[in-house]
Amino acid sequence: MRTHVASIAATLNLADDIQRKVCEVIRRFHTGRKPFFTRMLDVQIVGDELVELAEWRDGYSVARWSLTEIKVTWRDLDNLQSARVFFSAATRH
């Protein structure tokens, strides 16, 4: 499933200052002349985090965006299969 950054705005509460700023940071990571992440492959909200499966120049990452503070952590993975397995584990409820 290919998800676009714009669809995140529809998912988040943009009336909340933190979630609006998180949405803007995500957009910045994905746009511009040299985006950090080149493609958003999947995204799910789990508790107070938005978990993203992202492609970048050298591979894939699973990013965890906090929805309560401006904070992102990610794990780089070598191939899409490993990234999908890690993403699936990170998004289990």
VEXVEXDREN-948352 format. One record per residue (C-alpha): residue number from 1; residue in one letter; x, y, z. Coordinates in nm, 4 decimals, decimal comma, always signed. Layout:
ATOM_NUM_A_X_Y_Z
...
***
This chain:
ATOM_1_M_+0,0000_+0,0000_+0,0000
ATOM_2_R_+0,1379_+0,3362_-0,0945
ATOM_3_T_+0,0432_+0,6161_+0,1398
ATOM_4_H_+0,1100_+0,9837_+0,0739
ATOM_5_V_+0,2162_+1,2431_+0,3262
ATOM_6_A_-0,1024_+1,4407_+0,2579
ATOM_7_S_-0,3165_+1,1528_+0,3856
ATOM_8_I_-0,1494_+1,1802_+0,7272
ATOM_9_A_-0,3007_+1,5244_+0,7726
ATOM_10_A_-0,6460_+1,3690_+0,7407
ATOM_11_T_-0,5577_+1,1144_+1,0109
ATOM_12_L_-0,4063_+1,3486_+1,2696
ATOM_13_N_-0,5796_+1,6057_+1,4872
ATOM_14_L_-0,4432_+1,9243_+1,3305
ATOM_15_A_-0,6148_+2,1332_+1,5974
ATOM_16_D_-0,3557_+1,9878_+1,8376
ATOM_17_D_-0,0338_+2,1943_+1,8206
ATOM_18_I_+0,1996_+1,8954_+1,8591
ATOM_19_Q_+0,0240_+1,6781_+1,6005
ATOM_20_R_+0,0175_+1,9694_+1,3537
ATOM_21_K_+0,3928_+2,0233_+1,4034
ATOM_22_V_+0,4613_+1,6490_+1,3696
ATOM_23_C_+0,2689_+1,6504_+1,0411
ATOM_24_E_+0,4842_+1,9400_+0,9184
ATOM_25_V_+0,8080_+1,7640_+1,0183
ATOM_26_I_+0,6964_+1,4470_+0,8380
ATOM_27_R_+0,6208_+1,6550_+0,5278
ATOM_28_R_+0,9679_+1,8107_+0,5439
ATOM_29_F_+1,1336_+1,4694_+0,5735
ATOM_30_H_+0,9568_+1,3634_+0,2516
ATOM_31_T_+0,9778_+1,6723_+0,0308
ATOM_32_G_+1,2264_+1,9186_-0,1117
ATOM_33_R_+1,5256_+1,8782_-0,3390
ATOM_34_K_+1,6889_+1,6126_-0,1209
ATOM_35_P_+1,4242_+1,4458_+0,0939
ATOM_36_F_+1,5472_+1,2255_+0,3764
ATOM_37_F_+1,2776_+0,9648_+0,3058
ATOM_38_T_+1,1958_+0,9240_-0,0636
ATOM_39_R_+0,8752_+0,7255_-0,0311
ATOM_40_M_+0,6193_+0,6422_+0,2346
ATOM_41_L_+0,5239_+0,2781_+0,1855
ATOM_42_D_+0,2876_+0,2267_+0,4787
ATOM_43_V_+0,1781_+0,4074_+0,7926
ATOM_44_Q_-0,0297_+0,3227_+1,0993
ATOM_45_I_-0,1127_+0,4984_+1,4216
ATOM_46_V_-0,0395_+0,2839_+1,7256
ATOM_47_G_-0,1203_+0,4450_+2,0579
ATOM_48_D_+0,0627_+0,7791_+2,0755
ATOM_49_E_+0,2875_+0,7035_+1,7775
ATOM_50_L_+0,2632_+0,7146_+1,4043
ATOM_51_V_+0,4654_+0,4202_+1,2698
ATOM_52_E_+0,5930_+0,4584_+0,9128
ATOM_53_L_+0,7577_+0,2207_+0,6695
ATOM_54_A_+0,9756_+0,4482_+0,4570
ATOM_55_E_+1,2127_+0,4092_+0,1652
ATOM_56_W_+1,5238_+0,6219_+0,1443
ATOM_57_R_+1,8285_+0,6454_-0,0786
ATOM_58_D_+2,0202_+0,3587_+0,0857
ATOM_59_G_+1,7420_+0,1266_+0,1955
ATOM_60_Y_+1,4361_+0,1184_+0,4153
ATOM_61_S_+1,3477_+0,2402_+0,7629
ATOM_62_V_+1,0719_+0,1972_+1,0142
ATOM_63_A_+1,0173_+0,5355_+1,1777
ATOM_64_R_+0,8237_+0,5991_+1,4980
ATOM_65_W_+0,6886_+0,9539_+1,5142
ATOM_66_S_+0,5667_+1,0597_+1,8595
ATOM_67_L_+0,2276_+1,2315_+1,8614
ATOM_68_T_+0,2831_+1,3813_+2,2078
ATOM_69_E_+0,6172_+1,5565_+2,1459
ATOM_70_I_+0,8401_+1,6454_+1,8503
ATOM_71_K_+1,0405_+1,3240_+1,8376
ATOM_72_V_+1,1234_+1,0585_+1,5806
ATOM_73_T_+1,3265_+0,7405_+1,6105
ATOM_74_W_+1,3931_+0,4945_+1,3344
ATOM_75_R_+1,5594_+0,1685_+1,2531
ATOM_76_D_+1,7335_+0,1194_+0,9203
ATOM_77_L_+1,6860_-0,2127_+0,7457
ATOM_78_D_+1,8705_-0,3588_+0,4474
ATOM_79_N_+1,5794_-0,4744_+0,2342
ATOM_80_L_+1,2072_-0,4310_+0,1924
ATOM_81_Q_+1,1225_-0,7780_+0,3233
ATOM_82_S_+1,3053_-0,7157_+0,6530
ATOM_83_A_+1,1469_-0,3721_+0,6781
ATOM_84_R_+0,7960_-0,5139_+0,6285
ATOM_85_V_+0,8543_-0,7771_+0,9004
ATOM_86_F_+0,9835_-0,5111_+1,1419
ATOM_87_F_+0,6930_-0,2770_+1,0555
ATOM_88_S_+0,4418_-0,5564_+1,1093
ATOM_89_A_+0,5874_-0,6320_+1,4527
ATOM_90_A_+0,5890_-0,2620_+1,5448
ATOM_91_T_+0,2234_-0,2154_+1,4529
ATOM_92_R_+0,0743_-0,5193_+1,6262
ATOM_93_H_-0,1872_-0,4137_+1,8785
***
